[in-house]
């Protein structure tokens, strides 16, 4: 009876040991992971997802997550090239591209990896912001993030990591800088408005001067043409007067005297017009006048 009992105990012990060894020998690698089989902290093989066997107690598989991972960073205090302080809240997406190198550098320590990523990206962001003005960063944030991503990947190659994406979630200003920024903006807009008004006045003056010059030129042309036409008219009138004078010189002289008297009375600026005449003038000679009329 005791012998049978001992056999049962041995069989149970063997089964338990077998199950324990099997449990230690069988392991699974999940999708998106890889496993490193290591001895003395030196990775010597790499296996993909699925069910695998390993020597118990001698080989310990270290699973590495190859999936895309993201990190959100709290607001970082940065300073632009034109002296504006910024609070930038950003995120990064990264993944492991060389599991063996990654394990050798970080021993699969996620916290250590995130600290290293934060240090590298914050330093590069500070440098990038210091190279660009506020307007450049706000209007073209993708340019800054792509530059930082390219520079970060150069440094992360030694860790077996690739930075897939980096982006700004928000760009804010410190509370104490808001009033200063608004005042600076107000002054800039006032200066722009002043320059625009000065430019408008200069353009208006230029247009006005051109219009005056054009008007003066047209007036000069019109005056010249009027003088030419008037000269032609005077010449024609003189020709007619000359012809009439030659036909009847005495009547012409009489008419010219009357015209002179008329102009003397009508063109004077005073109301009481008078002329001093010689009574011996032909105008007062009745016989002469009658003869001229006949």
PyMOL commands that set and color helices and strands:
alter all, ss='L'
color gray80, all
select helices_A, chain A and resi 2-25+99-106+110-131+134-139+141-159+175-247+249-266+282-284+286-293
alter helices_A, ss='H'
color red, helices_A
select strands_A, chain A and resi 26-29+33-39+42-47+50-53+60-65+69-72+76-79+85-96+161-172
alter strands_A, ss='S'
color yellow, strands_A
deselect
rebuild
show_as cartoon
